[in-house]
Amino acid sequence: MEHRITGTTMQTLELFMRGGESVFSQTHQMAWMQGHIDMHTNLGGGVLAALRRAFSGASFFISEYNCASGQGMVAFCPRFPGQILMRQLAPGQSLVCRKESFLCAEHTCTLDIFFRQQIGAGLFGGEGFILQKVTGPGLVFLDLSGEVVEKTLGPGEVLKVHAGHVGMQDPTVGFDIDMVPGFRNILFGGNGLFLARLTGPGTVVLQSMPILNLAEEIARYITPASSGESHDTLTGSVISGVMGALFKD
């Protein structure tokens, strides 16, 4: 299977498939297709597997794109500005990603849930206790927001980061939270009460523009409606709309 990623801030992924090749995605990801491509929407492993995906923020159903014979092409487009990241996973190799990051993967891969075991990380880490885990073998494509920065952490090496900027990590990377030190930092620093503490070994991929940050910036420039809606009401509406779009089936 060949692939082509085009564009800059709003990238497009095109997959060129031959007889016997197939990929799957969540139900709202495909943009266009051409040639001998058959689309099948199903539970992707049964009701239990569908429920597990739904708990991780993925769609209950999945869509499979099969090229039974000849050649075909299917394209996927992210819904927000950012970069498409490709990973070739070996058998049994996994990666952990945020709920909205999974774009598509070869049919040999599996999409499942990943539990954060630390109570503090689950409550204050920005993504809850359940994330998505993709396991190989096969190609996986992720959709990360903004620009992408990749960090490789050695054993015991620590990276502190605002939780919203964590896009993907190896399962070997520990994730916990630290309270922001200092009374002034908490009140006026603008980073909230907690920072994520990532501990190696493993690779972490950071994204420069969390979706919630984008929603908040857009809301700042919306003029209150003549009906008397407050700025806070409009801000909440925009953020709710963006978050609803992220987690719809």
Backbone as CSV, one residue per row, in Angstrom:
resi,resn,N_x,N_y,N_z,CA_x,CA_y,CA_z,C_x,C_y,C_z
1,MET,0.840,-1.201,0.000,0.000,0.000,0.000,0.875,1.251,0.000
2,GLU,0.567,2.179,-0.898,1.282,3.442,-0.956,0.397,4.549,-0.375
3,HIS,1.045,5.580,0.139,0.277,6.698,0.679,0.916,8.020,0.261
4,ARG,0.093,9.060,0.239,0.582,10.400,-0.102,-0.095,11.406,0.825
5,ILE,0.720,12.199,1.517,0.230,13.258,2.386,0.521,14.591,1.715
6,THR,-0.506,15.376,1.466,-0.344,16.666,0.800,-0.922,17.778,1.680
7,GLY,-0.477,19.005,1.406,-0.977,20.151,2.154,-0.035,20.575,3.257
8,THR,-0.402,21.655,3.918,0.425,22.211,4.986,-0.353,22.236,6.305
9,THR,-1.233,23.219,6.457,-1.981,23.318,7.714,-3.262,22.484,7.713
10,MET,-3.799,22.168,6.546,-4.966,21.289,6.434,-4.602,20.156,5.483
11,GLN,-3.942,19.149,6.010,-3.380,18.105,5.169,-4.423,17.076,4.739
12,THR,-4.087,16.371,3.674,-4.925,15.309,3.135,-4.090,14.045,3.001
13,LEU,-4.676,12.916,3.376,-4.022,11.617,3.244,-4.736,10.818,2.157
14,GLU,-3.982,10.384,1.141,-4.515,9.516,0.102,-3.808,8.167,0.185
15,LEU,-4.596,7.093,0.232,-4.066,5.736,0.275,-4.365,5.040,-1.043
16,PHE,-3.322,4.528,-1.701,-3.455,3.860,-2.990,-3.352,2.352,-2.743
17,MET,-4.454,1.661,-2.974,-4.570,0.268,-2.583,-4.681,-0.640,-3.801
18,ARG,-4.208,-1.864,-3.618,-4.299,-2.899,-4.649,-5.110,-4.067,-4.105
19,GLY,-5.371,-5.053,-4.978,-6.217,-6.175,-4.623,-5.823,-6.850,-3.326
20,GLY,-6.765,-6.993,-2.399,-6.519,-7.653,-1.128,-6.158,-6.729,0.013
21,GLU,-5.927,-5.450,-0.246,-5.555,-4.509,0.812,-6.806,-3.813,1.353
22,SER,-6.765,-3.455,2.631,-7.899,-2.770,3.249,-7.432,-1.938,4.434
23,VAL,-8.206,-0.919,4.750,-7.947,-0.058,5.896,-9.269,0.180,6.623
24,PHE,-9.177,0.692,7.847,-10.393,1.056,8.578,-10.198,2.403,9.252
25,SER,-11.315,3.068,9.525,-11.291,4.366,10.189,-12.551,4.493,11.024
26,GLN,-12.646,5.579,11.781,-13.894,5.903,12.429,-14.894,6.360,11.360
27,THR,-16.156,6.445,11.730,-17.207,6.580,10.725,-17.294,7.945,10.053
28,HIS,-16.588,8.943,10.526,-16.744,10.287,9.966,-15.456,10.804,9.315
29,GLN,-14.532,9.939,8.943,-13.214,10.376,8.529,-12.993,10.414,7.018
30,MET,-13.664,9.570,6.249,-13.384,9.484,4.812,-13.832,10.748,4.082
31,ALA,-13.009,11.189,3.111,-13.321,12.390,2.333,-13.756,12.051,0.905
32,TRP,-12.998,11.198,0.198,-13.383,10.757,-1.144,-12.666,9.453,-1.476
33,MET,-13.196,8.754,-2.463,-12.559,7.511,-2.892,-12.782,7.314,-4.380
34,GLN,-11.957,6.458,-4.971,-11.961,6.279,-6.425,-11.513,4.863,-6.756
35,GLY,-12.025,4.325,-7.843,-11.599,2.999,-8.289,-12.344,1.882,-7.577
36,HIS,-11.684,0.748,-7.425,-12.309,-0.466,-6.891,-12.208,-0.499,-5.363
37,ILE,-12.942,0.400,-4.738,-12.967,0.474,-3.282,-14.392,0.175,-2.806
38,ASP,-14.520,-0.789,-1.918,-15.803,-1.106,-1.293,-15.788,-0.655,0.157
39,MET,-16.861,0.013,0.567,-16.972,0.529,1.933,-17.966,-0.328,2.714
40,HIS,-17.557,-0.754,3.918,-18.425,-1.563,4.782,-18.365,-0.984,6.191
41,THR,-19.508,-0.571,6.732,-19.589,-0.056,8.091,-20.116,-1.149,9.006
42,ASN,-19.396,-1.420,10.087,-19.767,-2.524,10.973,-19.289,-2.234,12.391
43,LEU,-19.512,-3.213,13.275,-19.146,-3.061,14.678,-17.660,-3.266,14.933
44,GLY,-16.929,-3.772,13.945,-15.488,-3.911,14.088,-15.060,-4.844,15.194
45,GLY,-15.544,-6.090,15.155,-15.160,-7.056,16.175,-16.260,-7.411,17.138
46,GLY,-17.468,-6.879,16.925,-18.591,-7.218,17.792,-18.969,-6.106,18.743
47,VAL,-20.054,-6.348,19.489,-20.604,-5.325,20.380,-19.614,-4.943,21.478
48,LEU,-18.923,-5.917,22.060,-17.975,-5.624,23.131,-16.844,-4.730,22.645
49,ALA,-16.299,-5.056,21.459,-15.232,-4.223,20.902,-15.743,-2.815,20.607
50,ALA,-16.989,-2.714,20.118,-17.568,-1.404,19.829,-17.753,-0.584,21.097
51,LEU,-18.172,-1.222,22.175,-18.344,-0.518,23.439,-17.009,-0.030,23.987
52,ARG,-15.983,-0.860,23.859,-14.656,-0.449,24.326,-14.167,0.762,23.547
53,ARG,-14.366,0.769,22.229,-13.969,1.935,21.428,-14.758,3.175,21.844
54,ALA,-16.052,3.003,22.073,-16.889,4.144,22.451,-16.422,4.757,23.770
55,PHE,-16.005,3.925,24.733,-15.490,4.433,25.999,-14.219,5.244,25.805
56,SER,-13.457,4.950,24.759,-12.210,5.669,24.503,-12.431,6.939,23.687
57,GLY,-13.696,7.236,23.320,-13.991,8.435,22.543,-14.086,8.197,21.064
58,ALA,-13.889,6.949,20.604,-14.016,6.632,19.179,-15.477,6.376,18.842
59,SER,-15.775,6.232,17.542,-17.136,5.969,17.118,-17.512,4.520,17.431
60,PHE,-18.808,4.282,17.673,-19.300,2.939,17.999,-19.084,1.994,16.810
61,PHE,-19.353,2.472,15.603,-19.113,1.698,14.389,-17.781,2.120,13.776
62,ILE,-17.232,1.256,12.933,-16.075,1.606,12.124,-16.409,1.398,10.663
63,SER,-15.679,2.066,9.794,-15.844,1.907,8.355,-14.588,1.254,7.781
64,GLU,-14.799,0.171,7.036,-13.700,-0.525,6.374,-13.735,-0.212,4.881
65,TYR,-12.548,-0.043,4.310,-12.413,0.258,2.886,-11.542,-0.834,2.272
66,ASN,-12.163,-1.657,1.433,-11.496,-2.834,0.871,-11.288,-2.674,-0.630
67,CYS,-10.122,-3.106,-1.083,-9.842,-3.176,-2.519,-9.708,-4.668,-2.854
68,ALA,-10.838,-5.275,-3.264,-10.856,-6.719,-3.503,-10.052,-7.088,-4.739
69,SER,-10.063,-6.232,-5.746,-9.331,-6.505,-6.986,-8.998,-5.181,-7.661
70,GLY,-8.051,-5.235,-8.584,-7.682,-4.009,-9.291,-6.983,-3.016,-8.385
71,GLN,-7.284,-1.738,-8.598,-6.658,-0.678,-7.816,-7.726,0.321,-7.375
72,GLY,-7.430,1.052,-6.318,-8.351,2.073,-5.836,-7.643,3.054,-4.930
73,MET,-8.325,4.122,-4.619,-7.769,5.156,-3.757,-8.856,5.641,-2.806
74,VAL,-8.487,5.845,-1.549,-9.389,6.434,-0.566,-8.631,7.529,0.168
75,ALA,-9.321,8.645,0.434,-8.683,9.816,1.036,-9.348,10.151,2.364
76,PHE,-8.532,10.633,3.302,-9.006,11.047,4.619,-8.508,12.463,4.889
77,CYS,-9.392,13.297,5.456,-9.037,14.686,5.756,-9.346,14.994,7.222
78,PRO,-8.385,15.507,7.973,-8.661,15.920,9.352,-9.665,17.068,9.382
79,ARG,-10.292,17.251,10.539,-11.299,18.305,10.689,-10.726,19.605,11.233
80,PHE,-9.474,19.583,11.679,-8.865,20.766,12.257,-7.448,20.928,11.709
81,PRO,-6.910,22.151,11.718,-5.545,22.365,11.239,-4.543,21.537,12.028
82,GLY,-3.588,20.946,11.314,-2.596,20.136,12.000,-1.759,19.327,11.039
83,GLN,-1.192,18.242,11.537,-0.329,17.381,10.746,-0.771,15.927,10.867
84,ILE,-0.622,15.206,9.761,-0.895,13.777,9.742,0.428,13.049,9.978
85,LEU,0.425,12.151,10.941,1.628,11.427,11.337,1.460,9.952,10.993
86,MET,2.458,9.357,10.327,2.418,7.945,9.955,3.375,7.156,10.832
87,ARG,2.911,5.980,11.278,3.744,5.067,12.042,3.599,3.654,11.485
88,GLN,4.727,2.962,11.318,4.728,1.554,10.923,4.939,0.732,12.185
89,LEU,3.912,0.020,12.620,3.976,-0.746,13.850,4.352,-2.198,13.563
90,ALA,5.252,-2.719,14.370,5.633,-4.133,14.279,4.574,-4.972,14.993
91,PRO,4.573,-6.299,14.792,3.614,-7.155,15.497,3.699,-6.970,17.008
92,GLY,2.568,-6.661,17.625,2.518,-6.458,19.069,2.931,-5.075,19.532
93,GLN,3.488,-4.260,18.656,3.895,-2.906,19.044,2.672,-2.000,19.132
94,SER,2.629,-1.159,20.166,1.470,-0.297,20.389,1.890,1.158,20.539
95,LEU,0.925,2.049,20.358,1.089,3.452,20.690,-0.205,3.933,21.326
96,VAL,-0.075,4.911,22.212,-1.205,5.473,22.941,-1.436,6.891,22.437
97,CYS,-2.688,7.204,22.110,-2.979,8.528,21.558,-4.226,9.119,22.203
98,ARG,-4.398,10.407,22.021,-5.571,11.105,22.530,-6.820,10.637,21.797
99,LYS,-7.961,10.940,22.366,-9.224,10.411,21.856,-9.531,10.844,20.433
100,GLU,-9.104,12.049,20.051,-9.459,12.555,18.729,-8.365,12.364,17.688
101,SER,-7.280,11.643,18.033,-6.104,11.616,17.169,-6.119,10.522,16.109
102,PHE,-6.809,9.405,16.341,-6.765,8.290,15.400,-7.464,8.663,14.095
103,LEU,-6.762,8.466,12.965,-7.327,8.778,11.652,-7.721,7.505,10.909
104,CYS,-6.767,6.605,10.669,-7.057,5.333,10.004,-5.864,4.410,10.187
105,ALA,-6.061,3.128,9.809,-4.992,2.138,9.944,-5.287,0.964,9.037
106,GLU,-4.245,0.185,8.768,-4.440,-1.052,8.018,-5.290,-2.021,8.837
107,HIS,-5.977,-2.929,8.124,-6.903,-3.839,8.786,-6.203,-4.800,9.738
108,THR,-4.886,-4.949,9.621,-4.142,-5.829,10.518,-3.931,-5.207,11.897
109,CYS,-4.197,-3.917,12.040,-4.053,-3.236,13.325,-5.356,-3.320,14.120
110,THR,-5.253,-3.115,15.403,-6.433,-3.092,16.267,-6.480,-1.777,17.034
111,LEU,-7.704,-1.243,17.187,-7.942,-0.018,17.956,-8.657,-0.411,19.235
112,ASP,-8.050,-0.087,20.373,-8.600,-0.502,21.655,-8.495,0.657,22.638
113,ILE,-8.761,0.383,23.909,-8.690,1.410,24.934,-7.446,1.215,25.789
114,PHE,-7.004,2.308,26.403,-5.835,2.287,27.283,-6.234,2.991,28.575
115,PHE,-6.059,2.309,29.715,-6.441,2.858,31.003,-5.247,3.527,31.682
116,ARG,-5.487,4.740,32.159,-4.517,5.351,33.061,-4.797,4.846,34.467
117,GLN,-3.776,4.326,35.092,-3.972,3.707,36.394,-3.848,4.693,37.549
118,GLN,-3.149,5.809,37.331,-2.995,6.778,38.409,-4.266,7.621,38.536
119,ILE,-4.782,7.735,39.758,-6.015,8.489,39.991,-5.825,9.957,39.627
120,GLY,-4.685,10.531,40.047,-4.455,11.945,39.762,-4.378,12.230,38.278
121,ALA,-3.694,11.367,37.524,-3.569,11.566,36.083,-4.923,11.445,35.397
122,GLY,-5.751,10.524,35.878,-7.071,10.369,35.276,-7.982,11.538,35.552
123,LEU,-7.918,12.079,36.773,-8.810,13.182,37.139,-8.360,14.518,36.579
124,PHE,-7.050,14.760,36.558,-6.542,16.087,36.219,-5.632,16.106,34.998
125,GLY,-5.490,14.978,34.303,-4.581,14.904,33.158,-5.156,15.422,31.861
126,GLY,-6.432,15.860,31.864,-7.000,16.485,30.682,-7.732,15.553,29.752
127,GLU,-7.527,14.225,29.862,-8.168,13.284,28.949,-8.944,12.196,29.673
128,GLY,-9.013,12.272,31.010,-9.709,11.240,31.749,-8.858,9.983,31.900
129,PHE,-9.504,8.905,32.328,-8.793,7.656,32.585,-8.601,6.819,31.320
130,ILE,-9.383,7.072,30.268,-9.385,6.188,29.107,-8.857,6.919,27.874
131,LEU,-7.835,6.355,27.253,-7.285,6.851,26.003,-7.436,5.754,24.948
132,GLN,-6.922,6.016,23.754,-6.947,5.019,22.686,-5.578,4.361,22.542
133,LYS,-5.590,3.079,22.214,-4.361,2.340,21.970,-4.482,1.616,20.635
134,VAL,-3.481,1.811,19.775,-3.433,1.138,18.481,-2.276,0.151,18.515
135,THR,-2.555,-1.093,18.089,-1.547,-2.151,18.138,-1.359,-2.756,16.753
136,GLY,-0.093,-2.961,16.364,0.244,-3.511,15.059,0.149,-5.016,15.003
137,PRO,0.477,-5.557,13.819,1.320,-4.944,12.765,0.526,-4.136,11.750
138,GLY,1.200,-3.125,11.168,0.614,-2.380,10.075,0.853,-0.890,10.178
139,LEU,0.379,-0.176,9.158,0.493,1.273,9.098,-0.633,1.921,9.894
140,VAL,-0.287,2.959,10.650,-1.257,3.744,11.410,-1.046,5.211,11.077
141,PHE,-2.152,5.936,10.912,-2.088,7.361,10.624,-2.846,8.121,11.704
142,LEU,-2.163,9.115,12.292,-2.747,9.926,13.349,-2.899,11.365,12.880
143,ASP,-3.888,12.046,13.436,-4.161,13.438,13.119,-3.876,14.267,14.367
144,LEU,-2.752,15.014,14.358,-2.380,15.840,15.504,-2.596,17.306,15.180
145,SER,-2.911,18.098,16.199,-3.320,19.490,16.001,-2.122,20.432,16.022
146,GLY,-2.062,21.316,15.035,-0.970,22.267,14.953,0.300,21.616,14.432
147,GLU,1.446,22.151,14.835,2.727,21.568,14.470,3.093,20.452,15.448
148,VAL,3.994,19.579,15.017,4.343,18.397,15.800,5.804,18.452,16.223
149,VAL,6.048,18.152,17.487,7.399,18.079,18.038,7.555,16.709,18.686
150,GLU,8.609,15.986,18.322,8.830,14.635,18.837,9.996,14.640,19.823
151,LYS,9.763,14.040,20.982,10.777,13.952,22.025,11.027,12.484,22.368
152,THR,12.297,12.111,22.461,12.670,10.762,22.896,13.264,10.863,24.290
153,LEU,12.611,10.227,25.266,13.032,10.297,26.657,13.809,9.046,27.039
154,GLY,14.911,9.248,27.727,15.681,8.132,28.240,15.065,7.592,29.515
155,PRO,15.556,6.460,30.030,15.028,5.895,31.275,15.101,6.905,32.420
156,GLY,13.960,7.181,33.035,13.900,8.112,34.146,13.888,9.577,33.756
157,GLU,14.066,9.892,32.479,14.059,11.289,32.054,12.633,11.831,32.098
158,VAL,12.480,13.072,32.591,11.165,13.660,32.834,10.943,14.868,31.935
159,LEU,9.742,14.966,31.394,9.316,16.119,30.615,7.993,16.602,31.201
160,LYS,7.929,17.889,31.586,6.690,18.461,32.104,6.041,19.311,31.012
161,VAL,4.734,19.129,30.842,4.059,19.749,29.713,2.595,19.967,30.066
162,HIS,2.000,21.007,29.501,0.558,21.191,29.614,-0.113,19.990,28.960
163,ALA,-1.045,19.359,29.669,-1.582,18.070,29.237,-2.189,18.102,27.844
164,GLY,-2.770,19.223,27.442,-3.403,19.304,26.137,-2.440,19.187,24.973
165,HIS,-1.147,19.367,25.225,-0.158,19.304,24.154,0.382,17.894,23.923
166,VAL,-0.024,16.930,24.727,0.412,15.554,24.535,-0.477,14.901,23.483
167,GLY,0.101,14.574,22.328,-0.678,13.985,21.252,-0.583,12.479,21.188
168,MET,0.613,11.939,21.407,0.831,10.496,21.307,2.050,10.130,22.131
169,GLN,2.060,8.896,22.660,3.199,8.440,23.445,3.321,6.934,23.340
170,ASP,4.531,6.443,23.580,4.728,5.007,23.700,4.105,4.528,25.013
171,PRO,3.609,3.283,25.048,3.049,2.771,26.304,4.053,2.713,27.445
172,THR,5.347,2.704,27.115,6.380,2.639,28.157,6.570,3.966,28.877
173,VAL,6.025,5.051,28.335,6.181,6.372,28.946,5.172,6.520,30.081
174,GLY,5.669,6.834,31.267,4.792,7.051,32.407,4.122,8.408,32.333
175,PHE,2.846,8.474,32.738,2.083,9.729,32.707,1.506,9.966,34.092
176,ASP,1.881,11.104,34.686,1.334,11.499,35.971,1.185,13.018,35.967
177,ILE,0.756,13.571,37.073,0.565,15.029,37.126,1.320,15.615,38.306
178,ASP,1.767,16.864,38.130,2.410,17.635,39.196,1.645,18.935,39.377
179,MET,1.458,19.352,40.609,0.838,20.655,40.855,1.820,21.764,40.501
180,VAL,1.311,22.805,39.876,2.143,23.955,39.532,2.643,24.605,40.825
181,PRO,3.957,24.794,40.954,4.483,25.360,42.200,4.269,26.868,42.263
182,GLY,4.003,27.353,43.457,3.934,28.793,43.660,2.531,29.355,43.541
183,PHE,2.141,30.172,44.528,0.803,30.771,44.560,0.565,31.670,43.354
184,ARG,1.545,32.487,42.986,1.376,33.396,41.847,1.269,32.628,40.537
185,ASN,2.054,31.565,40.405,1.976,30.761,39.176,0.585,30.175,38.994
186,ILE,-0.008,29.716,40.106,-1.338,29.118,40.018,-2.382,30.160,39.647
187,LEU,-2.317,31.340,40.272,-3.334,32.360,40.045,-3.166,33.093,38.721
188,PHE,-1.920,33.390,38.340,-1.691,34.275,37.201,-0.905,33.637,36.062
189,GLY,-0.461,32.399,36.221,0.369,31.769,35.187,-0.402,31.309,33.975
190,GLY,-1.708,31.115,34.115,-2.527,30.735,32.964,-2.429,29.279,32.562
191,ASN,-1.764,28.436,33.357,-1.611,27.022,33.013,-2.427,26.100,33.900
192,GLY,-3.286,26.684,34.751,-4.092,25.844,35.611,-3.313,25.366,36.826
193,LEU,-3.875,24.359,37.493,-3.268,23.851,38.716,-2.209,22.792,38.474
194,PHE,-2.311,22.069,37.339,-1.474,20.892,37.156,-0.759,20.909,35.810
195,LEU,0.407,20.263,35.783,1.120,19.961,34.559,1.277,18.446,34.460
196,ALA,1.318,17.936,33.243,1.563,16.515,33.042,3.055,16.239,33.218
197,ARG,3.365,15.127,33.884,4.755,14.698,34.050,4.947,13.395,33.278
198,LEU,5.725,13.466,32.208,6.004,12.303,31.367,7.387,11.779,31.711
199,THR,7.477,10.474,31.967,8.734,9.867,32.393,9.118,8.745,31.445
200,GLY,10.342,8.805,30.913,10.828,7.802,29.988,11.140,6.485,30.658
201,PRO,11.446,5.464,29.833,11.865,5.585,28.428,10.703,5.553,27.448
202,GLY,10.957,6.135,26.271,9.988,6.088,25.197,9.896,7.398,24.455
203,THR,9.063,7.397,23.436,8.877,8.560,22.571,7.551,9.243,22.876
204,VAL,7.586,10.575,22.894,6.397,11.397,23.089,6.283,12.342,21.896
205,VAL,5.074,12.445,21.346,4.823,13.385,20.261,3.903,14.481,20.788
206,LEU,4.373,15.713,20.731,3.640,16.862,21.244,2.979,17.621,20.102
207,GLN,1.805,18.192,20.379,1.096,18.998,19.384,1.024,20.443,19.874
208,SER,1.244,21.386,18.949,1.384,22.780,19.352,0.059,23.478,19.593
209,MET,-1.071,22.927,19.093,-2.348,23.630,19.197,-3.462,22.684,19.640
210,PRO,-3.642,22.488,20.939,-4.775,21.679,21.405,-6.094,22.258,20.906
211,ILE,-7.048,21.387,20.594,-8.323,21.823,20.034,-9.058,22.766,20.972
212,LEU,-9.029,22.501,22.277,-9.725,23.360,23.225,-9.137,24.764,23.235
213,ASN,-7.822,24.894,23.075,-7.207,26.217,22.980,-7.713,26.975,21.768
214,LEU,-7.845,26.274,20.630,-8.363,26.893,19.418,-9.781,27.388,19.633
215,ALA,-10.617,26.570,20.266,-12.002,26.965,20.513,-12.083,28.205,21.396
216,GLU,-11.234,28.280,22.421,-11.239,29.425,23.315,-10.800,30.702,22.598
217,GLU,-9.797,30.589,21.712,-9.339,31.767,20.978,-10.410,32.275,20.006
218,ILE,-11.094,31.359,19.333,-12.171,31.770,18.433,-13.271,32.474,19.206
219,ALA,-13.614,31.932,20.377,-14.697,32.500,21.178,-14.393,33.927,21.619
220,ARG,-13.135,34.264,21.798,-12.768,35.620,22.236,-13.176,36.686,21.233
221,TYR,-13.238,36.327,19.943,-13.487,37.314,18.900,-14.927,37.285,18.396
222,ILE,-15.789,36.543,19.057,-17.199,36.521,18.675,-17.910,37.674,19.365
223,THR,-18.607,38.503,18.572,-19.342,39.638,19.121,-20.630,39.140,19.758
224,PRO,-20.935,39.524,20.995,-22.188,39.084,21.618,-23.384,39.451,20.757
225,ALA,-24.324,38.537,20.650,-25.503,38.743,19.802,-26.381,39.838,20.373
226,SER,-27.195,40.423,19.499,-28.074,41.508,19.902,-29.133,41.053,20.888
227,SER,-29.368,39.754,20.959,-30.374,39.228,21.874,-29.918,39.295,23.327
228,GLY,-28.661,39.683,23.524,-28.187,39.855,24.883,-27.396,38.689,25.415
229,GLU,-26.977,37.753,24.550,-26.162,36.642,25.010,-24.822,37.165,25.501
230,SER,-24.368,36.682,26.619,-23.095,37.112,27.183,-21.935,36.455,26.457
231,HIS,-20.762,37.047,26.642,-19.544,36.478,26.051,-19.288,35.085,26.596
232,ASP,-19.523,34.905,27.913,-19.299,33.590,28.508,-20.232,32.547,27.908
233,THR,-21.480,32.954,27.639,-22.429,32.016,27.034,-21.971,31.605,25.656
234,LEU,-21.511,32.587,24.849,-21.040,32.272,23.512,-19.784,31.425,23.551
235,THR,-18.891,31.739,24.499,-17.680,30.928,24.632,-18.027,29.480,24.935
236,GLY,-18.951,29.305,25.875,-19.365,27.953,26.200,-20.009,27.248,25.030
237,SER,-20.773,27.984,24.217,-21.431,27.377,23.070,-20.419,26.917,22.037
238,VAL,-19.411,27.752,21.777,-18.398,27.381,20.805,-17.617,26.168,21.268
239,ILE,-17.173,26.187,22.542,-16.400,25.062,23.063,-17.245,23.792,23.061
240,SER,-18.507,23.905,23.455,-19.385,22.727,23.457,-19.563,22.182,22.051
241,GLY,-19.691,23.103,21.073,-19.852,22.659,19.688,-18.625,21.940,19.169
242,VAL,-17.442,22.472,19.489,-16.203,21.828,19.036,-16.037,20.476,19.691
243,MET,-16.267,20.400,21.011,-16.108,19.130,21.704,-17.138,18.118,21.242
244,GLY,-18.364,18.603,20.938,-19.373,17.691,20.417,-18.988,17.127,19.078
245,ALA,-18.355,17.962,18.224,-17.916,17.478,16.913,-16.809,16.438,17.037
246,LEU,-15.970,16.594,18.078,-14.858,15.648,18.249,-15.341,14.252,18.602
247,PHE,-16.411,14.186,19.389,-16.802,12.896,19.922,-18.085,12.338,19.323
248,LYS,-18.578,12.947,18.249,-19.768,12.394,17.620,-19.417,11.114,16.883
249,ASP,-20.397,10.250,16.695,-20.180,9.007,15.951,-20.088,9.291,14.473
